[in-house]
């Protein structure tokens, strides 16, 4: 099972795939941290990697 999460951070929209059963409601506000080596951030306009890390939602 996986959950796709779209988060607005300032003027940016981050899309994330989280594995496991996670339930969020539209409009929920959560704190996020990038840490470790489990996430890859891509530029939407260029498709290039712009960051590596871990996304933790609290």
N, CA, C and O atoms as CSV, one atom per row, in Angstrom:
chain,resi,resn,atom,element,x,y,z
A,1,UNK,N,N,0.845,-1.168,0.000
A,1,UNK,CA,C,0.000,0.000,0.000
A,1,UNK,C,C,0.889,1.229,0.000
A,1,UNK,O,O,1.926,1.257,0.663
A,2,UNK,N,N,0.475,2.252,-0.752
A,2,UNK,CA,C,1.214,3.511,-0.760
A,2,UNK,C,C,0.239,4.665,-0.762
A,2,UNK,O,O,-0.912,4.524,-1.177
A,3,UNK,N,N,0.708,5.809,-0.296
A,3,UNK,CA,C,-0.085,7.027,-0.232
A,3,UNK,C,C,0.683,8.127,-0.946
A,3,UNK,O,O,1.866,8.334,-0.675
A,4,UNK,N,N,0.020,8.832,-1.855
A,4,UNK,CA,C,0.639,9.979,-2.516
A,4,UNK,C,C,0.207,11.234,-1.774
A,4,UNK,O,O,-0.985,11.478,-1.584
A,5,UNK,N,N,1.186,12.023,-1.358
A,5,UNK,CA,C,0.922,13.240,-0.588
A,5,UNK,C,C,1.419,14.431,-1.389
A,5,UNK,O,O,2.555,14.432,-1.865
A,6,UNK,N,N,0.576,15.443,-1.541
A,6,UNK,CA,C,0.986,16.698,-2.167
A,6,UNK,C,C,0.941,17.764,-1.094
A,6,UNK,O,O,-0.083,17.963,-0.440
A,7,UNK,N,N,2.065,18.453,-0.918
A,7,UNK,CA,C,2.167,19.462,0.132
A,7,UNK,C,C,2.571,20.793,-0.469
A,7,UNK,O,O,3.463,20.853,-1.316
A,8,UNK,N,N,1.923,21.851,-0.038
A,8,UNK,CA,C,2.285,23.192,-0.457
A,8,UNK,C,C,3.243,23.770,0.578
A,8,UNK,O,O,2.927,23.848,1.766
A,9,UNK,N,N,4.425,24.176,0.101
A,9,UNK,CA,C,5.435,24.791,0.960
A,9,UNK,C,C,5.812,26.110,0.303
A,9,UNK,O,O,6.541,26.132,-0.689
A,10,UNK,N,N,5.313,27.208,0.859
A,10,UNK,CA,C,5.536,28.511,0.219
A,10,UNK,C,C,4.885,28.509,-1.152
A,10,UNK,O,O,3.687,28.254,-1.273
A,11,UNK,N,N,5.670,28.795,-2.192
A,11,UNK,CA,C,5.172,28.793,-3.569
A,11,UNK,C,C,5.403,27.463,-4.271
A,11,UNK,O,O,5.221,27.371,-5.485
A,12,UNK,N,N,5.794,26.450,-3.546
A,12,UNK,CA,C,6.135,25.158,-4.136
A,12,UNK,C,C,5.120,24.090,-3.748
A,12,UNK,O,O,4.539,24.130,-2.664
A,13,UNK,N,N,4.917,23.137,-4.650
A,13,UNK,CA,C,4.101,21.967,-4.351
A,13,UNK,C,C,5.024,20.757,-4.377
A,13,UNK,O,O,5.651,20.474,-5.397
A,14,UNK,N,N,5.110,20.038,-3.253
A,14,UNK,CA,C,5.922,18.830,-3.167
A,14,UNK,C,C,4.997,17.629,-3.280
A,14,UNK,O,O,3.966,17.569,-2.610
A,15,UNK,N,N,5.366,16.667,-4.129
A,15,UNK,CA,C,4.623,15.423,-4.260
A,15,UNK,C,C,5.485,14.311,-3.713
A,15,UNK,O,O,6.655,14.190,-4.075
A,16,UNK,N,N,4.914,13.495,-2.839
A,16,UNK,CA,C,5.664,12.432,-2.184
A,16,UNK,C,C,4.865,11.141,-2.225
A,16,UNK,O,O,3.636,11.161,-2.159
A,17,UNK,N,N,5.563,10.021,-2.334
A,17,UNK,CA,C,4.936,8.709,-2.202
A,17,UNK,C,C,5.410,8.128,-0.885
A,17,UNK,O,O,6.610,7.992,-0.647
A,18,UNK,N,N,4.450,7.786,-0.028
A,18,UNK,CA,C,4.768,7.208,1.278
A,18,UNK,C,C,4.272,5.771,1.283
A,18,UNK,O,O,3.128,5.507,0.912
A,19,UNK,N,N,5.112,4.853,1.695
A,19,UNK,CA,C,4.742,3.447,1.712
A,19,UNK,C,C,4.174,3.079,3.076
A,19,UNK,O,O,4.686,3.508,4.110
A,20,UNK,N,N,3.118,2.287,3.067
A,20,UNK,CA,C,2.423,1.922,4.292
A,20,UNK,C,C,1.086,2.647,4.357
A,20,UNK,O,O,0.829,3.547,3.557
A,21,UNK,N,N,0.259,2.275,5.275
A,21,UNK,CA,C,-1.060,2.876,5.411
A,21,UNK,C,C,-1.017,4.200,6.145
A,21,UNK,O,O,-0.873,4.225,7.368
A,22,UNK,N,N,-1.138,5.295,5.424
A,22,UNK,CA,C,-1.135,6.635,6.005
A,22,UNK,C,C,-2.399,7.347,5.535
A,22,UNK,O,O,-2.712,7.326,4.345
A,23,UNK,N,N,-3.125,7.973,6.448
A,23,UNK,CA,C,-4.353,8.681,6.075
A,23,UNK,C,C,-4.242,10.138,6.514
A,23,UNK,O,O,-4.031,10.432,7.690
A,24,UNK,N,N,-4.387,11.039,5.552
A,24,UNK,CA,C,-4.430,12.476,5.825
A,24,UNK,C,C,-5.680,13.035,5.174
A,24,UNK,O,O,-6.166,12.481,4.188
A,25,UNK,N,N,-6.203,14.117,5.708
A,25,UNK,CA,C,-7.359,14.787,5.125
A,25,UNK,C,C,-6.891,15.997,4.335
A,25,UNK,O,O,-5.852,16.583,4.639
A,26,UNK,N,N,-7.668,16.373,3.311
A,26,UNK,CA,C,-7.353,17.579,2.551
A,26,UNK,C,C,-7.296,18.770,3.490
A,26,UNK,O,O,-8.164,18.944,4.346
A,27,UNK,N,N,-6.273,19.584,3.322
A,27,UNK,CA,C,-6.132,20.781,4.138
A,27,UNK,C,C,-5.425,20.585,5.457
A,27,UNK,O,O,-5.178,21.558,6.169
A,28,UNK,N,N,-5.080,19.317,5.815
A,28,UNK,CA,C,-4.317,19.084,7.052
A,28,UNK,C,C,-3.008,19.854,6.992
A,28,UNK,O,O,-2.372,19.921,5.940
A,29,UNK,N,N,-2.605,20.429,8.105
A,29,UNK,CA,C,-1.304,21.093,8.191
A,29,UNK,C,C,-0.399,20.231,9.043
A,29,UNK,O,O,-0.749,19.879,10.169
A,30,UNK,N,N,0.774,19.888,8.510
A,30,UNK,CA,C,1.742,19.033,9.196
A,30,UNK,C,C,3.119,19.667,9.118
A,30,UNK,O,O,3.409,20.418,8.186
A,31,UNK,N,N,3.964,19.371,10.085
A,31,UNK,CA,C,5.361,19.773,10.030
A,31,UNK,C,C,6.118,18.727,9.227
A,31,UNK,O,O,5.828,17.535,9.332
A,32,UNK,N,N,7.088,19.160,8.424
A,32,UNK,CA,C,7.903,18.215,7.659
A,32,UNK,C,C,9.370,18.475,7.923
A,32,UNK,O,O,9.786,19.615,8.131
A,33,UNK,N,N,10.143,17.417,7.914
A,33,UNK,CA,C,11.598,17.490,8.061
A,33,UNK,C,C,12.228,16.663,6.955
A,33,UNK,O,O,11.721,15.595,6.613
A,34,UNK,N,N,13.327,17.145,6.393
A,34,UNK,CA,C,14.093,16.392,5.421
A,34,UNK,C,C,15.362,15.937,6.114
A,34,UNK,O,O,16.129,16.758,6.617
A,35,UNK,N,N,15.590,14.621,6.143
A,35,UNK,CA,C,16.696,14.093,6.910
A,35,UNK,C,C,17.034,12.694,6.399
A,35,UNK,O,O,16.137,11.973,5.961
A,36,UNK,N,N,18.285,12.299,6.442
A,36,UNK,CA,C,18.658,10.939,6.045
A,36,UNK,C,C,18.847,10.795,4.557
A,36,UNK,O,O,19.224,11.750,3.877
A,37,UNK,N,N,18.583,9.583,4.035
A,37,UNK,CA,C,18.883,9.331,2.626
A,37,UNK,C,C,17.793,8.543,1.904
A,37,UNK,O,O,18.094,7.761,1.002
A,38,UNK,N,N,16.535,8.737,2.288
A,38,UNK,CA,C,15.466,7.949,1.699
A,38,UNK,C,C,14.579,8.701,0.713
A,38,UNK,O,O,13.658,8.095,0.164
A,39,UNK,N,N,14.803,9.972,0.462
A,39,UNK,CA,C,13.963,10.744,-0.453
A,39,UNK,C,C,14.820,11.393,-1.524
A,39,UNK,O,O,15.973,11.750,-1.283
A,40,UNK,N,N,14.248,11.539,-2.704
A,40,UNK,CA,C,14.911,12.234,-3.806
A,40,UNK,C,C,13.972,13.340,-4.264
A,40,UNK,O,O,12.805,13.080,-4.557
A,41,UNK,N,N,14.466,14.566,-4.329
A,41,UNK,CA,C,13.671,15.698,-4.794
A,41,UNK,C,C,14.084,16.029,-6.223
A,41,UNK,O,O,15.271,16.166,-6.521
A,42,UNK,N,N,13.085,16.157,-7.110
A,42,UNK,CA,C,13.333,16.481,-8.510
A,42,UNK,C,C,12.750,17.854,-8.832
A,42,UNK,O,O,11.727,18.247,-8.270
A,43,UNK,N,N,13.399,18.573,-9.730
A,43,UNK,CA,C,12.859,19.830,-10.234
A,43,UNK,C,C,11.748,19.510,-11.220
A,43,UNK,O,O,11.940,18.717,-12.141
A,44,UNK,N,N,10.600,20.115,-11.032
A,44,UNK,CA,C,9.492,19.877,-11.960
A,44,UNK,C,C,9.811,20.406,-13.350
A,44,UNK,O,O,9.428,19.794,-14.347
A,45,UNK,N,N,10.507,21.534,-13.430
A,45,UNK,CA,C,10.775,22.145,-14.734
A,45,UNK,C,C,11.895,21.465,-15.504
A,45,UNK,O,O,11.844,21.408,-16.733
A,46,UNK,N,N,12.921,20.939,-14.804
A,46,UNK,CA,C,14.051,20.333,-15.509
A,46,UNK,C,C,14.106,18.818,-15.370
A,46,UNK,O,O,14.747,18.148,-16.180
A,47,UNK,N,N,13.442,18.267,-14.353
A,47,UNK,CA,C,13.505,16.827,-14.107
A,47,UNK,C,C,14.785,16.387,-13.421
A,47,UNK,O,O,14.970,15.196,-13.168
A,48,UNK,N,N,15.679,17.333,-13.111
A,48,UNK,CA,C,16.953,16.996,-12.471
A,48,UNK,C,C,16.791,16.860,-10.958
A,48,UNK,O,O,15.915,17.483,-10.357
A,49,UNK,N,N,17.646,16.041,-10.355
A,49,UNK,CA,C,17.650,15.884,-8.904
A,49,UNK,C,C,18.132,17.188,-8.269
A,49,UNK,O,O,19.171,17.728,-8.649
A,50,UNK,N,N,17.358,17.690,-7.289
A,50,UNK,CA,C,17.750,18.921,-6.602
A,50,UNK,C,C,18.009,18.688,-5.124
A,50,UNK,O,O,18.436,19.604,-4.421
A,51,UNK,N,N,17.758,17.475,-4.640
A,51,UNK,CA,C,18.028,17.188,-3.240
A,51,UNK,C,C,17.816,15.730,-2.897
A,51,UNK,O,O,16.998,15.043,-3.509
A,52,UNK,N,N,18.567,15.266,-1.909
A,52,UNK,CA,C,18.420,13.903,-1.383
A,52,UNK,C,C,18.161,14.007,0.108
A,52,UNK,O,O,18.712,14.887,0.770
A,53,UNK,N,N,17.338,13.129,0.645
A,53,UNK,CA,C,17.077,13.178,2.080
A,53,UNK,C,C,15.925,12.280,2.469
A,53,UNK,O,O,15.520,11.401,1.708
A,54,UNK,N,N,15.408,12.506,3.646
A,54,UNK,CA,C,14.303,11.720,4.183
A,54,UNK,C,C,13.187,12.688,4.557
A,54,UNK,O,O,13.447,13.735,5.150
A,55,UNK,N,N,11.961,12.351,4.220
A,55,UNK,CA,C,10.818,13.194,4.547
A,55,UNK,C,C,10.090,12.575,5.719
A,55,UNK,O,O,9.643,11.430,5.647
A,56,UNK,N,N,9.972,13.328,6.798
A,56,UNK,CA,C,9.237,12.867,7.966
A,56,UNK,C,C,8.095,13.846,8.216
A,56,UNK,O,O,8.332,15.045,8.364
A,57,UNK,N,N,6.867,13.354,8.264
A,57,UNK,CA,C,5.705,14.206,8.496
A,57,UNK,C,C,5.238,13.987,9.927
A,57,UNK,O,O,5.012,12.854,10.350
A,58,UNK,N,N,5.096,15.077,10.665
A,58,UNK,CA,C,4.636,14.999,12.057
A,58,UNK,C,C,3.331,15.719,12.210
A,58,UNK,O,O,2.778,15.768,13.308
